[in-house]
């Protein structure tokens, strides 16, 4: 038997090599009694700046566990369930493992998109005996990284290979956050897969895990190699331009306008920026529906300032600080919030069209940049455009094109000092964003209600984080790709409600919002393809 001790709270600094001593002291036993000791979860409690602490959950074995449970088993100490020892009794499935029936029939699945949803769907399908062809419109990661670096350094835009399109999806050029609000049964399985592909084992225990864009690139390449070993046929620079339909069912995909690949099931995980795919689906009569998202800017502060605000005197003893800010405007009903915060990171130009500009955030694993950034966005919905299913996409394009033109149509990003943005002062405009920024009145490239929403929220954010509103902060525009602007409607079996055989999945299909939730949705889509093949 093993025990879990939850909510072990320790003051900073903590030497984790001595953590077992703290557990033994807490339970009143000798440290020599503890065996198989490991950290299960680790977080930082920074609610009181005068006393920031670390919070742990640990697992261990020891003699007299029954006595300890009687004394401390009030929710803080609990028994870890053990699998039955008898070989005649089925083992309790570990959520890190996958138990799937092997298909005994030939079933070919086309998986479109190599973001988290597509990658995990392809893996699950291949492990179940499905014949998988995995395609992406962009290039393999090694070339994609070079293309993006050329864009950021020289402003050479590539419509095929950029921050949005290519192996790994948009998340490859991000912080690699693995946080999710979903208590999903496959959470540990997804994390362990990422560790097996090269992510740090710390993601298994951190309360707010991240991979980092530099490590994530290695993970994606190793993931690809694992798929090849499973027999997956992987094709790059292969863009879905049409779907083949027979008797009302999707039976294949047309790629690059000429090549038809037939299939039994088509998993569509296109990413939230595949606008030509949305147009094609609408043209083919696939049922789509508008959905809300958010629009705003990136805010960039010196990392040292954010660390000081969040951690006070402990700033130099803790990892780079993050934050979460929320404000609801009672008059308009709109939410204003921070999104995709990148401690010790950089603002990135994430353009995917030749006449539009959009920004995002990115951090490396060590988060050592001198800047920290986050999106500050305001909710938008169908009422803000013409309520049509493609209206949100056109709404995004409208503001991205204005931002592109405002900065001289050179892929420089429009930027403004925070004090100038609010009309309460001036300040320099310095940013990590490449190839560079151009000082601009951001009010001119944002919807009025977004500009006023941000101005309304900033004083509230400053009260929560004193010093947040400062001349040291710069706002960079525009941030429009917080999530997909529409949803590809699907039924309870995971298929398109209008086109059987089409299985929409992931963030671009309107059903996820980040690496983890997209991976979960890819697994869900794969399982539903398998069930469909078995029925």
C-alpha positions as CSV (number, residue, x, y, z in Angstrom):
1,X,0.0,0.0,0.0
2,X,1.1,3.6,-0.6
3,X,-0.1,6.8,0.9
4,X,-0.7,10.3,-0.5
5,X,-0.1,13.3,1.7
6,X,-1.8,16.4,0.2
7,X,-1.5,20.1,1.0
8,X,1.9,20.0,2.6
9,X,2.7,23.7,2.9
10,X,6.3,24.9,3.3
11,X,7.8,28.3,3.5
12,X,10.3,29.6,0.9
13,X,13.1,28.6,0.4
14,X,12.5,24.8,0.1
15,X,15.2,22.2,-0.4
16,X,13.3,19.4,-2.1
17,X,16.1,17.0,-1.2
18,X,15.0,17.4,2.4
19,X,11.3,17.1,1.6
20,X,11.0,13.6,3.1
21,X,12.3,15.0,6.4
22,X,9.4,17.5,6.4
23,X,6.9,14.7,5.8
24,X,8.4,12.6,8.5
25,X,8.3,15.5,10.9
26,X,4.7,16.3,9.9
27,X,3.6,12.7,10.6
28,X,5.7,12.3,13.7
29,X,7.7,9.3,12.3
30,X,11.4,8.5,11.5
31,X,12.4,9.5,8.0
32,X,14.0,6.1,7.6
33,X,10.5,4.6,7.6
34,X,9.6,6.4,4.3
35,X,10.2,4.4,1.1
36,X,9.2,4.9,-2.5
37,X,9.0,8.6,-1.8
38,X,8.1,10.9,-4.8
39,X,6.6,14.3,-5.5
40,X,3.2,14.0,-7.2
41,X,2.3,17.7,-7.4
42,X,4.0,21.0,-6.8
43,X,2.6,24.6,-6.8
44,X,3.2,28.1,-5.5
45,X,0.8,29.9,-3.1
46,X,1.5,33.6,-3.6
47,X,-1.8,35.0,-2.2
48,X,0.1,36.6,0.7
49,X,3.2,38.4,-0.6
50,X,4.6,38.6,2.9
51,X,4.6,34.8,3.2
52,X,4.8,33.0,-0.2
53,X,4.8,29.2,0.2
54,X,5.2,26.1,-1.8
55,X,2.5,23.4,-1.7
56,X,3.2,19.7,-2.3
57,X,1.4,16.4,-2.7
58,X,3.7,13.5,-2.1
59,X,3.4,9.7,-2.3
60,X,5.3,7.2,-0.1
61,X,5.1,3.9,1.7
62,X,5.8,3.2,5.3
63,X,5.1,0.8,8.1
64,X,2.0,1.3,10.3
65,X,0.1,3.0,7.4
66,X,-3.2,2.0,8.9
67,X,-2.4,3.9,12.1
68,X,-1.3,7.0,10.2
69,X,-4.5,6.9,8.2
70,X,-6.5,6.8,11.5
71,X,-4.6,9.8,12.9
72,X,-4.3,12.0,9.8
73,X,-6.9,10.6,7.4
74,X,-9.0,13.7,7.4
75,X,-8.6,14.5,3.7
76,X,-4.9,15.4,3.9
77,X,-3.6,11.8,4.1
78,X,-5.2,9.0,2.0
79,X,-4.5,5.6,0.6
80,X,-3.5,5.1,-3.0
81,X,-5.6,2.4,-4.6
82,X,-3.7,-0.7,-5.5
83,X,-4.3,-3.1,-8.4
84,X,-5.5,-6.5,-7.4
85,X,-2.7,-9.1,-7.0
86,X,-4.7,-12.1,-8.3
87,X,-4.1,-12.8,-12.0
88,X,-7.7,-14.0,-12.3
89,X,-9.0,-10.5,-11.5
90,X,-8.7,-7.8,-14.2
91,X,-6.3,-5.1,-13.3
92,X,-7.6,-1.6,-12.7
93,X,-6.7,0.3,-15.8
94,X,-3.9,2.9,-15.4
95,X,-5.0,6.2,-17.0
96,X,-1.5,6.4,-18.5
97,X,-2.2,3.3,-20.7
98,X,-4.6,2.9,-23.6
99,X,-6.9,-0.1,-23.8
100,X,-8.5,-0.4,-27.2
101,X,-9.8,-3.1,-29.4
102,X,-7.6,-4.0,-32.3
103,X,-9.6,-3.6,-35.6
104,X,-9.7,-6.8,-37.6
105,X,-10.9,-5.1,-40.7
106,X,-9.1,-2.7,-43.0
107,X,-10.1,0.9,-42.2
108,X,-8.3,3.9,-43.6
109,X,-8.5,7.2,-41.8
110,X,-7.3,10.5,-43.2
111,X,-6.2,12.8,-40.4
112,X,-5.9,16.5,-41.4
113,X,-3.6,18.7,-39.4
114,X,-0.5,18.0,-37.3
115,X,-1.4,20.1,-34.2
116,X,-2.1,18.3,-30.9
117,X,-5.5,17.0,-32.0
118,X,-4.2,15.5,-35.2
119,X,-1.1,14.0,-33.7
120,X,-2.9,12.3,-30.8
121,X,-5.7,11.2,-33.1
122,X,-3.2,9.6,-35.5
123,X,-1.4,7.9,-32.6
124,X,-4.5,6.4,-31.1
125,X,-5.8,5.2,-34.5
126,X,-2.6,3.6,-35.5
127,X,-2.2,1.8,-32.2
128,X,-5.7,0.4,-32.8
129,X,-4.8,-1.1,-36.2
130,X,-6.3,1.7,-38.3
131,X,-4.4,2.5,-41.5
132,X,-3.6,6.2,-41.1
133,X,-2.6,8.9,-43.5
134,X,-1.6,12.1,-41.6
135,X,-1.3,15.3,-43.7
136,X,-0.4,18.9,-43.0
137,X,-0.5,21.9,-45.3
138,X,2.8,23.2,-43.9
139,X,6.3,21.9,-43.8
140,X,8.1,19.5,-41.4
141,X,9.3,21.2,-38.2
142,X,13.0,21.5,-39.1
143,X,12.2,23.6,-42.2
144,X,9.3,25.4,-40.5
145,X,11.6,26.7,-37.8
146,X,14.0,28.1,-40.4
147,X,11.1,29.7,-42.4
148,X,9.7,31.4,-39.3
149,X,13.1,32.7,-38.2
150,X,13.6,34.1,-41.7
151,X,10.2,35.9,-41.3
152,X,11.0,37.3,-37.9
153,X,14.5,38.4,-39.0
154,X,14.0,39.6,-42.5
155,X,10.3,40.0,-42.8
156,X,10.1,37.3,-45.5
157,X,6.5,35.9,-45.2
158,X,5.8,32.4,-46.3
159,X,2.1,31.5,-46.7
160,X,2.8,27.8,-46.5
161,X,5.1,27.7,-43.5
162,X,4.6,30.1,-40.7
163,X,3.7,30.4,-37.0
164,X,0.2,29.1,-37.7
165,X,0.8,26.4,-40.4
166,X,3.1,23.4,-40.2
167,X,4.1,20.4,-38.1
168,X,3.1,20.8,-34.5
169,X,0.5,23.5,-35.1
170,X,0.4,27.0,-33.7
171,X,1.3,25.8,-30.2
172,X,4.8,25.0,-31.4
173,X,5.6,28.7,-31.3
174,X,4.1,29.3,-27.9
175,X,4.9,28.8,-24.2
176,X,3.8,25.1,-24.5
177,X,1.4,25.5,-21.6
178,X,-0.2,22.2,-20.5
179,X,-2.7,23.7,-18.1
180,X,-6.4,22.7,-18.5
181,X,-9.6,23.0,-16.6
182,X,-10.7,19.6,-17.8
183,X,-10.3,16.7,-15.3
184,X,-9.8,14.3,-18.1
185,X,-9.2,10.6,-17.7
186,X,-6.4,10.8,-20.2
187,X,-4.5,13.7,-18.7
188,X,-1.7,11.6,-17.3
189,X,-1.5,9.6,-20.5
190,X,-1.0,12.7,-22.6
191,X,1.6,14.1,-20.3
192,X,3.5,10.8,-20.2
193,X,3.4,10.6,-24.0
194,X,5.0,14.1,-24.1
195,X,7.7,13.1,-21.6
196,X,8.4,9.9,-23.6
197,X,8.9,12.3,-26.6
198,X,11.4,14.5,-24.7
199,X,9.5,16.9,-22.5
200,X,10.8,17.4,-18.9
201,X,9.4,15.0,-16.3
202,X,8.5,18.1,-14.3
203,X,5.3,18.4,-16.3
204,X,4.0,15.4,-14.5
205,X,4.1,17.2,-11.1
206,X,3.8,21.0,-11.8
207,X,0.4,22.6,-11.1
208,X,1.0,24.8,-14.1
209,X,3.2,22.8,-16.4
210,X,4.8,24.1,-19.6
211,X,7.1,22.5,-22.1
212,X,8.7,25.7,-23.7
213,X,8.9,26.3,-27.4
214,X,12.5,25.1,-27.7
215,X,11.8,21.7,-26.0
216,X,8.4,21.4,-27.7
217,X,10.1,21.4,-31.1
218,X,12.1,18.3,-30.1
219,X,9.0,16.7,-28.7
220,X,7.1,17.1,-32.0
221,X,10.0,15.6,-34.0
222,X,10.2,12.6,-31.7
223,X,6.4,12.3,-31.8
224,X,6.6,12.2,-35.6
225,X,9.2,9.4,-35.5
226,X,7.0,7.4,-33.1
227,X,4.1,7.7,-35.6
228,X,6.4,6.5,-38.5
229,X,7.2,3.4,-36.4
230,X,3.5,2.8,-36.0
231,X,3.2,2.8,-39.8
232,X,1.5,6.2,-40.2
233,X,1.9,7.7,-43.7
234,X,2.9,11.3,-43.1
235,X,2.7,14.0,-45.8
236,X,3.7,17.6,-45.7
237,X,2.8,20.5,-47.9
238,X,-0.5,18.7,-48.5
239,X,-3.4,21.1,-48.2
240,X,-7.0,19.9,-48.1
241,X,-8.8,21.8,-50.8
242,X,-12.0,19.8,-51.2
243,X,-13.8,16.8,-49.7
244,X,-15.1,13.9,-51.7
245,X,-18.7,13.0,-51.0
246,X,-20.6,9.9,-52.0
247,X,-24.2,9.4,-51.1
248,X,-24.0,12.1,-48.5
249,X,-21.0,10.7,-46.8
250,X,-17.4,12.0,-46.8
251,X,-15.3,9.4,-48.6
252,X,-12.1,11.2,-49.2
253,X,-10.1,14.4,-49.5
254,X,-8.7,16.4,-52.4
255,X,-5.3,17.9,-51.8
256,X,-3.5,20.7,-53.5
257,X,-6.4,21.0,-55.9
258,X,-5.6,17.7,-57.7
259,X,-4.8,14.6,-55.6
260,X,-7.8,12.5,-54.3
261,X,-7.1,10.3,-51.3
262,X,-10.0,8.0,-50.5
263,X,-10.8,7.1,-46.9
264,X,-13.3,5.4,-44.6
265,X,-13.2,8.2,-42.1
266,X,-11.8,11.8,-42.2
267,X,-10.6,13.4,-39.0
268,X,-10.5,17.2,-39.6
269,X,-8.2,19.0,-37.1
270,X,-7.3,22.1,-39.1
271,X,-6.3,24.7,-36.5
272,X,-8.1,28.0,-36.0
273,X,-6.3,29.8,-38.8
274,X,-7.3,27.6,-41.7
275,X,-9.6,30.1,-43.2
276,X,-9.6,28.6,-46.7
277,X,-10.7,25.3,-45.2
278,X,-13.6,27.1,-43.5
279,X,-14.6,28.6,-46.8
280,X,-14.4,25.2,-48.6
281,X,-16.5,23.5,-45.9
282,X,-19.2,26.2,-46.2
283,X,-19.1,25.9,-50.0
284,X,-19.7,22.1,-49.6
285,X,-22.6,22.6,-47.3
286,X,-21.0,21.4,-44.1
287,X,-22.9,22.7,-41.2
288,X,-21.0,25.5,-39.4
289,X,-22.1,27.8,-36.6
290,X,-20.7,31.1,-35.3
291,X,-19.1,31.2,-31.9
292,X,-17.5,33.9,-29.7
293,X,-13.9,34.5,-29.1
294,X,-11.9,37.5,-27.9
295,X,-9.9,40.4,-29.4
296,X,-7.3,42.7,-28.0
297,X,-3.5,43.3,-27.7
298,X,-0.4,41.8,-26.2
299,X,0.9,43.6,-23.1
300,X,4.7,43.4,-22.4
301,X,6.4,44.3,-19.1
302,X,9.9,43.8,-17.9
303,X,9.9,40.3,-16.4
304,X,11.6,41.7,-13.2
305,X,8.7,44.0,-12.6
306,X,6.1,41.3,-12.9
307,X,8.2,39.1,-10.6
308,X,8.4,41.9,-8.0
309,X,4.7,42.6,-8.2
310,X,3.8,38.9,-7.8
311,X,6.5,37.7,-5.4
312,X,7.8,40.8,-3.5
313,X,10.9,40.0,-1.6
314,X,10.9,36.4,-2.8
315,X,11.2,37.4,-6.5
316,X,14.7,36.2,-6.9
317,X,14.0,32.8,-5.2
318,X,11.2,31.7,-7.5
319,X,10.6,30.9,-11.2
320,X,9.4,33.8,-13.4
321,X,5.9,34.8,-12.3
322,X,2.7,34.5,-14.2
323,X,-0.7,36.1,-13.6
324,X,-4.4,35.8,-14.3
325,X,-6.5,38.9,-14.6
326,X,-10.3,39.1,-15.1
327,X,-12.8,42.0,-15.2
328,X,-16.4,42.0,-16.2
329,X,-18.0,45.2,-17.4
330,X,-21.4,45.3,-15.8
331,X,-22.7,47.9,-18.3
332,X,-21.8,46.0,-21.4
333,X,-21.7,42.5,-20.1
334,X,-18.3,41.9,-21.8
335,X,-15.4,40.1,-20.1
336,X,-11.9,41.5,-20.2
337,X,-9.1,39.1,-19.3
338,X,-5.5,38.1,-19.6
339,X,-4.9,35.1,-21.9
340,X,-1.9,32.9,-22.7
341,X,0.5,34.6,-20.3
342,X,4.2,34.0,-21.1
343,X,6.6,34.6,-18.2
344,X,10.1,35.4,-19.4
345,X,9.0,35.2,-23.0
346,X,8.6,37.3,-26.1
347,X,5.8,38.6,-28.3
348,X,5.7,36.9,-31.7
349,X,4.4,38.0,-35.1
350,X,2.0,35.2,-36.0
351,X,0.8,36.4,-39.4
352,X,-0.6,33.7,-41.7
353,X,-1.8,35.9,-44.5
354,X,0.1,38.3,-46.8
355,X,-2.0,41.3,-45.9
356,X,-2.7,40.8,-42.2
357,X,-0.9,41.0,-38.9
358,X,-1.6,39.2,-35.7
359,X,0.5,38.7,-32.6
360,X,0.9,36.0,-30.0
361,X,3.2,35.1,-27.1
362,X,6.0,32.5,-26.7
363,X,8.4,31.4,-24.0
364,X,11.3,29.0,-24.0
365,X,11.6,26.3,-21.4
366,X,13.9,28.3,-19.1
367,X,11.8,31.4,-19.4
368,X,14.9,33.6,-19.2
369,X,13.8,36.5,-21.4
370,X,14.0,40.0,-19.8
371,X,10.3,40.5,-20.8
372,X,7.0,38.9,-19.7
373,X,3.9,39.2,-21.8
374,X,0.2,38.3,-22.0
375,X,-2.8,38.9,-24.2
376,X,-5.3,41.4,-22.8
377,X,-8.5,40.7,-24.7
378,X,-12.2,41.6,-24.7
379,X,-15.0,39.1,-25.5
380,X,-16.7,39.3,-28.9
381,X,-19.6,37.4,-30.4
382,X,-21.9,37.1,-33.4
383,X,-23.7,40.3,-32.3
384,X,-20.5,42.2,-33.2
385,X,-20.7,41.2,-36.8
386,X,-23.5,40.2,-39.1
387,X,-24.3,37.0,-37.1
388,X,-23.4,34.9,-40.1
389,X,-21.3,31.7,-39.5
390,X,-18.3,33.1,-41.3
391,X,-18.7,36.6,-39.9
392,X,-16.3,36.1,-37.1
393,X,-13.5,35.1,-39.5
394,X,-14.1,38.2,-41.6
395,X,-14.2,40.2,-38.4
396,X,-10.7,38.9,-37.5
397,X,-9.4,39.7,-40.9
398,X,-10.8,43.2,-40.9
399,X,-8.7,44.2,-37.8
400,X,-5.6,42.2,-38.8
401,X,-5.6,44.1,-42.1
402,X,-5.9,47.4,-40.4
403,X,-3.0,46.6,-38.1
404,X,-0.9,45.5,-41.1
405,X,-1.6,48.8,-42.9
406,X,-1.2,51.0,-39.8
407,X,2.4,49.8,-39.4
408,X,3.4,50.4,-43.0
409,X,2.5,47.0,-44.5
410,X,5.9,45.7,-43.7
411,X,5.0,43.1,-41.0
412,X,6.2,45.4,-38.3
413,X,3.7,45.3,-35.5
414,X,1.8,48.4,-34.3
415,X,2.6,49.2,-30.7
416,X,2.0,51.9,-28.1
417,X,3.2,52.7,-24.6
418,X,0.5,51.7,-22.0
419,X,0.3,55.3,-20.6
420,X,-0.2,56.8,-24.0
421,X,-2.9,54.2,-24.8
422,X,-4.9,55.2,-21.7
423,X,-4.3,58.9,-22.3
424,X,-2.4,59.4,-19.0
425,X,1.1,60.0,-20.1
426,X,3.9,58.9,-22.4
427,X,6.7,56.4,-22.5
428,X,9.1,54.6,-24.8
429,X,8.0,51.8,-27.2
430,X,10.4,48.9,-26.8
431,X,9.3,45.3,-27.6
432,X,10.8,41.9,-28.1
433,X,8.5,41.4,-31.1
434,X,10.3,40.7,-34.4
435,X,11.0,42.0,-37.0
436,X,10.1,45.1,-35.0
437,X,7.3,47.5,-33.9
438,X,6.0,50.8,-35.1
439,X,4.6,53.3,-32.7
440,X,0.9,53.6,-33.5
441,X,-2.4,54.8,-32.0
442,X,-3.8,51.4,-31.2
443,X,-7.2,52.8,-30.9
444,X,-7.2,53.0,-34.7
445,X,-6.7,49.3,-35.1
446,X,-9.2,48.0,-32.5
447,X,-13.0,48.0,-32.4
448,X,-14.2,50.9,-30.2
449,X,-15.7,48.6,-27.6
450,X,-12.4,46.7,-27.3
451,X,-10.5,49.9,-26.8
452,X,-12.9,51.2,-24.2
453,X,-13.1,47.7,-22.5
454,X,-9.4,47.6,-22.1
455,X,-9.3,51.2,-20.8
456,X,-12.1,50.3,-18.3
457,X,-10.3,47.2,-17.1
458,X,-6.8,48.4,-16.7
459,X,-7.4,50.4,-13.4
460,X,-9.0,47.2,-12.0
461,X,-6.0,45.2,-13.0
462,X,-3.7,47.7,-11.4
463,X,-5.5,47.4,-8.1
464,X,-5.0,43.7,-8.2
465,X,-1.4,44.0,-9.3
466,X,-0.1,47.3,-8.1
467,X,2.3,48.6,-10.7
468,X,0.8,46.8,-13.6
469,X,-0.3,50.1,-15.3
470,X,3.1,51.7,-15.9
471,X,5.1,53.5,-18.5
472,X,7.4,50.5,-18.6
473,X,4.6,48.5,-20.3
474,X,4.0,48.4,-24.0
475,X,0.9,47.2,-25.9
476,X,1.3,45.4,-29.2
477,X,-1.5,44.7,-31.7
478,X,-3.5,42.9,-32.6
479,X,-4.4,39.7,-30.8
480,X,-7.4,38.1,-32.7
481,X,-6.7,34.4,-32.8
482,X,-7.6,33.5,-29.2
483,X,-9.9,30.7,-30.5
484,X,-11.7,29.6,-33.6
485,X,-14.4,32.0,-34.8
486,X,-16.8,29.2,-35.7
487,X,-17.6,25.6,-34.8
488,X,-18.0,22.6,-37.2
489,X,-21.1,21.2,-35.7
490,X,-20.9,17.5,-34.7
491,X,-23.3,15.0,-33.2
492,X,-23.0,12.8,-30.1
493,X,-21.0,10.3,-32.2
494,X,-18.5,12.9,-33.1
495,X,-19.4,13.1,-36.8
496,X,-20.5,16.2,-38.7
497,X,-24.2,16.6,-38.3
498,X,-24.5,17.2,-42.1
499,X,-21.7,15.0,-43.4
500,X,-21.2,11.5,-41.9
501,X,-17.7,10.2,-42.1
502,X,-16.3,13.7,-41.2
503,X,-15.0,13.9,-37.7
504,X,-14.2,17.5,-36.6
505,X,-11.7,17.8,-33.8
506,X,-9.5,20.2,-31.9
507,X,-9.2,23.9,-31.6
508,X,-9.8,24.7,-35.3
509,X,-13.1,22.8,-35.2
510,X,-14.3,24.8,-32.3
511,X,-14.0,22.2,-29.6
512,X,-10.7,23.0,-27.7
513,X,-8.6,25.8,-26.4
514,X,-5.0,24.8,-25.9
515,X,-2.5,21.9,-26.2
516,X,-4.1,19.6,-23.6
517,X,-7.7,20.1,-24.5
518,X,-6.9,19.7,-28.2
519,X,-5.0,16.5,-27.5
520,X,-8.0,15.2,-25.5
521,X,-10.3,16.0,-28.3
522,X,-8.1,14.3,-30.8
523,X,-8.2,11.1,-28.7
524,X,-12.0,11.4,-28.5
525,X,-12.3,11.7,-32.3
526,X,-10.0,8.7,-32.7
527,X,-12.1,6.6,-30.3
528,X,-15.3,7.6,-32.1
529,X,-13.8,6.6,-35.5
530,X,-12.9,3.2,-34.0
531,X,-16.4,2.8,-32.6
532,X,-17.9,3.7,-35.9
533,X,-15.6,1.1,-37.7
534,X,-16.7,-1.6,-35.2
535,X,-20.4,-0.9,-35.5
